[in-house]
Amino acid sequence: MDIRDQVVIVTGSGQGIGRGIAWEYAKREAIVIIAELQEQLGMALEHELLSAGYRAKFIQTDVTNVTQIELLVAQVIEEFGKIDTLVNNAGITIFKSIFDCTIEDWDKMMNTDLRSVFLLSKAVGKEMVKRKKGAIINIASNHVLATLPNTEMYAAAKSGVIGFTKSLALSLGDKGIRVNAISPGFMDTHHHRTWLTQFEQPDVVQAHINGLHATRRIGNPEEVGNMCVYLSSSMAKQMTGANIVLDGGLSTRLYTSQYE
Ligand SMILES: NC(=O)c1ccc[n+]([C@@H]2O[C@H](COP(=O)([O-])OP(=O)(O)OC[C@H]3O[C@@H](n4cnc5c(N)ncnc54)[C@H](O)[C@@H]3O)[C@@H](O)[C@H]2O)c1
């Protein structure tokens, strides 16, 4: 796909899904900006991508900090002259009972998963408007379609991302900027593997989870990266305001029962 030489910012790309997204862009000869909070992770990915012969730059960024976001954008523009794609991927997960959730939890969740999308889209969007060109991709979640108990804050933040995506797509459509969301489901990341270790028989739990998917397996970060690459390319030029669900059919199931 024609994304060679694109300058692409991927937030939270030091590990997990973001890391997979960064690799998929790098492999297709884009210039990847690793906008990651954790220095060690960002440096390590930059080193790996450069060692593999790809182009990448780590710029330590806290997406909850407006000053750092402005510095990120200024630095990328100064060094590379443009931003073609912004992937708002950085996010945290706080799953607990509403009675245990504090205002600090709420603010942290919203600032990381939702306000960051607003701040980054605004700062990067201003640059994209100048060139009348760009793609913004927001990583939401299949929790926007169907959710679980004790995930209220996460479901609310991600649902906010979808509403934001749709409105921004309408606002920037005539300025050559497309805005889309991707909603992944279970992903094979270190978080998932750590989560499985709490169970006595992780293999049994994984087999059960796999069985809930139409594809009979969970997804992986590369697949999210491939979808991002597509959304950045001219193949997706009529695609904007969409929420692409990438969960192997998990959220299409009406209910789970032995009587189905
Ligand atoms: N893993 C899943 O199963 C799954 C499913 C659906 C959606 N998602 C979404 O995908 C995105 C990535 O999830 P993941 O599982 O890879 O998470 P992760 O925790 O493995 O990675 C998130 C990365 O974001 C970084 N980060 C956190 N706060 C940041 C901040 N303030 N500024 C900059 N970087 C920050 C972390 O350091 C980390 O490197 C999130 O938005 C998440 O909600 C994940």
The ligand as a Gaussian input file, in Angstrom:
#p B3LYP/6-31G(d) Opt

LIG

0 1
 N       -5.068000      -5.447000      24.458000
 C       -6.366000      -5.548000      24.164000
 O       -6.886000      -6.647000      24.252000
 C       -7.141000      -4.346000      23.703000
 C       -8.432000      -4.542000      23.231000
 C       -9.171000      -3.435000      22.774000
 C       -8.594000      -2.185000      22.794000
 N       -7.339000      -2.005000      23.270000
 C       -6.783000      -0.655000      23.246000
 O       -5.583000      -0.670000      22.507000
 C       -4.677000       0.287000      23.017000
 C       -3.367000      -0.382000      23.373000
 O       -3.629000      -1.398000      24.311000
 P       -2.492000      -2.422000      24.792000
 O       -3.175000      -3.628000      25.286000
 O       -1.458000      -2.562000      23.760000
 O       -1.913000      -1.638000      26.059000
 P       -0.471000      -1.726000      26.754000
 O       -0.656000      -1.357000      28.177000
 O        0.206000      -3.010000      26.444000
 O        0.343000      -0.582000      26.013000
 C       -0.036000       0.741000      26.142000
 C        1.166000       1.607000      25.933000
 O        0.741000       2.946000      26.128000
 C        1.686000       3.591000      26.942000
 N        1.049000       4.666000      27.685000
 C        0.232000       4.559000      28.759000
 N       -0.103000       5.773000      29.210000
 C        0.514000       6.657000      28.386000
 C        0.584000       8.072000      28.364000
 N       -0.037000       8.816000      29.291000
 N        1.298000       8.654000      27.387000
 C        1.944000       7.904000      26.451000
 N        1.944000       6.571000      26.451000
 C        1.239000       5.950000      27.414000
 C        2.238000       2.521000      27.869000
 O        3.494000       2.889000      28.404000
 C        2.298000       1.325000      26.931000
 O        3.519000       1.255000      26.256000
 C       -5.366000       0.921000      24.217000
 O       -5.997000       2.116000      23.816000
 C       -6.388000      -0.127000      24.604000
 O       -7.499000       0.412000      25.288000
 C       -6.608000      -3.067000      23.736000

